[in-house]
Amino acid sequence: MIPGNDLGGALRRWRERATAPPGEAGSPTRRRTPGMRRDELAAAAGVSAEYVKRLEQGQGRPSAQVLYALARALRLSSTEYEYLCSLAGHVPSRAGRVPHEVGPGPRHLLDRLGDVPICVLDAAWTLLAWNAACEAMCSVSMLADGRQRNLAWRAFTGAEGWARAGSAAELRFQHAIVADLRATALRYPGDDWLTDLVADLRAVSEPFAAMWESRVEYDDRPHRLTTRHPVVGEITLDCDIMTIHEGDLRAVVYTAEPGSIDAERLAATRS
């Protein structure tokens, strides 16, 4: 068994090396030591500062999930993460696989944009989290499970609630999904679920297969999609895709033109 002090010493060195939070970086009057404080690392990893202190003192053995959260908060490289796991006696759980954890940063974004529909997806485009406004707007998809929780699958298989098939806006959005999904497959070659998803999409959807083979880059402009709500009907919305580097996530934000009939219908979904 590797002594716990090896793990504690490594964590302490990486914490002292880590970049300070933006609000305090470069502020010598407020920060007397380099790197992150224990409470900052604890908050970013979702544990207590006392727990971080005990780990650095060589007490306790963190779970694989806690190790992954600490590595992400410390911005460790894949090699450093693997070394951290070896010190704690764990096998790296996310090597070659799409991560599915939604950290405090994305959850804070969901809370702050309470009236704006927003959902968070993993790099394979599977729904992980959403706010109440998004649930009201996409009531059908939020109840789905399995493949139906995956936006790439829904976009190419004519799922209920999706945009009108064949529209130019939908095609641009589909191109964006395929281009991003192709990059994801290259980053996570060991993810069997992703490999099966791509294989099945290529088998059941000729448009997906053609886009996957063409490798044409999509036009990176704001997207505009039409969704079908079971009560208020069709709503045409602006759709922005944001990459969240923490956890390699995607956030999809839906907005409507102020004062438009679509804005009224979007507001009606919440009531």
N, C-alpha and C positions, 0 to 999 in steps of 0.2 A: 504494500500500500504506500502510495506517495504521501509524504508528510503534508499535513494541511498547511504548514507554514509556507510551502512552495506555492500553493494556490493563493494564500493571503498576500505574499510578497508580490506575486505577479499582478494581482488585482490592484494593489496599492501603486505599483509603478505605472500601470496603464491609466489609473485615475489621475495621477499627478501629471501625466503626459497629455491627457485629454484636453480638448479645447473648452475654455470656459463658456458658459451660456452667453448669448449675445448681449443681454442686458447688463452684464457685468464685465465683459471682456475689455481689457485695456483700462480698467479702473483701479489703480493701485491703492487708492485710499479705502476701497471697499474690499479688496481681495489681497490678503497677506501671503497666501501660498499659491503656487502655480497649479494649473489644471483645474479639475472639478473638486468641489467639496463632497464629503460623504452624503450629505443630504441631497445635493444635486443629482448625484449618481443614483441614489435611492429613488428619488422622484421619477427619474427618467426610466428606471427599470421596474418600477411598480413594487418596490419593497421598502422596508423601513431603514432609516439611517443606522439604527442600532444593529440591524441584521448585517448591513454592509461592514460595520465596525467589527462584528464578531468574525465574519469571514476573513477580513484582513488580519485578524489576530490568530487565524488558524483554527477557529472553532466552527464545527459544523460542516456538513457536506451539502451544497446546494443541489436542487433538482436540475434536470436537463433544461426545463422550461426557464428557470431562473437564470441559468448560465447563458442561454440564448438572449434573454432580455438584457443581461449585463453586457454581453458582447456587443449587442446592437447599440446600447447607450454609450459605450466606450468607443464605438466606431472601429472595432477590431477588424483586421483583415481576415480572410478565410483561414490563412495559416495560423494566425494568432488565436482565432476561435477554436480551431482544432487542438492547439496546444492547451488552451484553457480547459477544454473538455477532458483531455488526457490527464491533467492535474487533478481533476475532480472525479476521475474514474468513469466518465461517460463517453459514449460514442456520439460524434456530431450528428444531431438529429435532422439537420436541414441540408446536409451536403447533397448538392445536385437536385434539390426539391424546392418547389415554390413555397415560400413562407406564407402562413395564414394568420399570423398574429396582428391584431389591430392595437397599436400602442396608444399611450396617452395623448400624443400629438394629434393623430387623426380623430380620436374621440372628442378632443377639445374642439376640433373644427366642426364636427357634427353638432355639438352643443351650441357653438357660437352662431352658426347659420341655421337657427331653429326654424325660421319661416321660409327658408330657401330649400327646395328639395335637393338633397345630396346623398349619394350612396358611396360606399367604399368597397372596392373589389381587390382581390389579389391579382398578381401579375398574369394569371390565367383567365381573368375576367369573371371570376366567380364572386357573387355577392357575399360580403362578410358582415357589413354593418350599414345602417342608414338612420336618418332622423325621421321624426314623425311626419314632416311635410312630404318626404319622399314616399313613406308608407301610404299616405293618403292618396298621392298621385298614382302610385304603382301598386295598387292594392292587390292585383292579381299576382304579379311576380313575387311579391314579398311572401306569399303563402306557399310558393313552390319549394321543391326540394330536389336533391340530386342534380342532374344535368339541367333541369329547368331553372336552377339558381345561377347558371352560367350565361352571361350576356352574349358571348360569342355563339353559343348553341342556340339561344333564342333568336338572335339576329338572322341566322341562316336556316332556321327550320320553321319559320312562320308561326312563332309562338303567339298566343293570345296577348293582346295589348301592345304588340310591336308596331312599328311604323308601317305605312302603306308600302307594300312590296313594289320594288322597281323604281321608286322615286330617286331622283338624282341625289337628294340629301341623304337618303338611306344608303345609297351605294358608296358615297364618300365616307360615311360612318363605318360601313362594313370594311372598306379599304383600310381605315385607321385601325380597326380591331385586328385585321389579319396581319398588318405590318407589325403591330405591337406584339401579337401572339407569336409571330415568327421569331422576333428577338428574344422573347421569353423562353421559347423552346431551346434556343442556343445557350442561354444562361443556365438552364436547369435540365441538362440532358438525362438526369437520373430520375425524373419525375414520371412514373408510369401513368398516373392519372392524366397528365397533360398529353403524353404521347398517345394514349387511347382517344382522348378528346379530338385531337387533330386528325387521327386516322379515321374516326367515325364521321367527322365533319366532311372530310374529303370524299367519303363514300356516299353520304346522303345529300350533299349539296354541290351541284356542279359549279355555281358561282364561287363558293369557297375554294373548291379545288383549283379553279382557274386563277383566282387571286393569289392563292398560295404558290402556284407554279410560276406566275408571271413576275413576282418579286418587284412589282412596280411600287415606287414610293407614293404615298398619298399626299394630297395637297393639305398642308397643315393650316387650315383656316377654321374659324369657329363653325360648329356643326348646328344644323337646324333639323329637328325631328318632329314627327307627328305621332303621338301615342293615343291609344283608345282607352278612355276611362269608362268603366261600366255604368256610371251614372251621368256624368256631364258630357260624355261623348269625346270627340277628337280634340286634342290640344296640340298646337304647334309651338314648340319651345326651342330656345337657343340651348345648346348642349356643349358644355366645356369639359374637356378631359384634362385632369391634372395628375402628374406623377408625384407620389409621395415617396421620397427616397427612404424614409424610415420604414423598413419592412417591405420595400419594393411593392407599394400599393398604388392603386388608381382611385382617384375621386372623380365622379361624374356629377356635375352641377347643372341643374335645369333652371332656366329663367325665362320669363315671358316679357314681351314688349310692354312697357308701362302704359296703362290706359286702353290696351287692346282687349278684344273679346277673349283672346287666349289667357290674358292675365286674370280676367274675371272668372273664367272657367277653372283656372289653376287655383284661385282663391276659394272657389266653390268646393273643390275637393277636400279642403281642410275643414269645411263646415258640414 
